[in-house]
Amino acid sequence: MIFHIAERDTWNLTKVRGVYAPDSLEREGFIHCSTREQVEETANLLYQGRTDLVLLGIDESRLDAPLKFEMAADSARRPGAARFPHIYGPLNLSAVVDVRDLRCDADRGFKMPPDIL
């Protein structure tokens, strides 16, 4: 299972369109994702305090687009940095097996939902 953090409105529009293709796909050529262990760090680094997010649980075996695990662009500055999953194409909705609100806590930070698949 891999995960993607999305804006709730964008995800709701995606359900109508039938495919998820965020701006990063056009801009960078892939959709940024995280492993279970990377979700909290990613959310707190990039989205702290946001209240309009959902966490997509993605079954990588159901992806239509290629998936590659690659180093983040800033990995040279972070010794021991892990590889992140990147989806090289639109995300087909049949690969999304879990969607839930990603809520920030009282200090405006995020925690991985404990009951996620």
C-alpha positions in Angstrom: 0.0 0.0 0.0 1.2 3.5 -0.9 -0.4 6.8 0.0 -1.1 10.1 -1.7 -2.2 13.3 0.1 -4.8 15.2 -2.0 -7.0 18.3 -1.6 -10.5 17.2 -0.8 -12.1 19.4 -3.6 -9.7 18.0 -6.2 -10.4 14.5 -5.1 -14.2 15.1 -5.2 -13.9 16.5 -8.8 -11.8 13.4 -9.7 -14.6 11.1 -8.8 -16.7 12.9 -11.5 -13.9 12.9 -14.1 -12.9 9.3 -13.4 -9.1 9.8 -13.3 -6.8 11.6 -10.9 -4.1 13.7 -12.6 -2.9 16.5 -10.2 -0.8 19.4 -11.3 2.5 17.6 -10.3 1.9 15.0 -13.0 2.1 17.7 -15.8 4.7 19.8 -14.0 7.1 16.9 -12.9 5.9 13.9 -14.9 4.7 11.9 -11.9 2.4 11.8 -8.9 4.1 12.1 -5.5 3.3 9.4 -3.0 4.5 8.1 0.3 4.9 4.8 2.1 3.1 4.3 5.4 6.3 5.4 7.2 6.6 8.6 5.2 3.1 9.9 5.4 3.4 11.9 8.7 6.7 13.5 7.7 5.4 14.4 4.3 2.2 15.9 5.7 3.9 17.9 8.4 6.6 19.2 6.1 4.3 20.3 3.2 0.8 20.7 4.6 1.0 21.7 8.3 -2.2 23.3 9.5 -4.3 22.5 6.4 -7.8 21.2 7.0 -8.8 20.4 3.4 -6.9 17.2 2.8 -7.7 13.5 2.2 -5.3 10.6 2.4 -5.7 8.1 -0.5 -4.7 4.5 0.1 -3.5 3.0 -3.1 -3.0 -0.7 -3.9 0.0 -0.5 -6.1 -0.8 -3.9 -7.7 -3.9 -2.2 -9.3 -2.1 0.7 -10.9 -2.4 1.2 -14.6 0.6 3.6 -14.7 4.2 2.6 -13.8 5.4 3.0 -10.2 9.0 3.8 -9.4 10.6 4.2 -6.0 13.0 7.2 -6.3 15.0 9.5 -4.1 13.5 12.9 -3.4 15.0 15.9 -5.1 16.5 17.1 -1.9 17.9 13.7 -0.8 21.5 14.8 -1.2 21.0 17.2 1.7 19.4 14.5 3.9 21.7 11.6 4.7 19.8 8.3 4.9 16.8 9.6 3.0 14.4 7.0 1.8 13.0 6.4 -1.6 9.5 7.7 -2.3 6.9 6.1 -4.6 6.2 8.0 -7.8 3.3 7.1 -10.2 4.3 7.9 -13.7 0.9 8.6 -15.2 -2.7 9.3 -14.1 -4.0 7.5 -11.1 -6.8 5.1 -12.0 -9.6 5.2 -9.4 -9.7 1.4 -9.2 -6.3 1.4 -7.5 -7.6 3.7 -4.7 -8.9 1.3 -2.0 -9.2 3.7 0.9 -10.0 7.4 1.2 -10.2 9.3 4.5 -9.9 12.8 5.9 -6.4 13.7 6.9 -6.9 15.8 10.0 -4.4 18.0 11.8 -4.3 17.8 15.6 -4.3 20.6 18.1 -0.7 21.7 17.3 -1.7 21.8 13.6 0.4 18.7 12.8 -0.6 15.3 11.3 -0.5 11.7 12.5 -1.0 8.7 10.4 -4.6 7.3 11.1 -4.0 4.3 13.3 -6.6 2.1 11.7 -5.5 2.5 8.1 -5.0 -0.6 6.0 
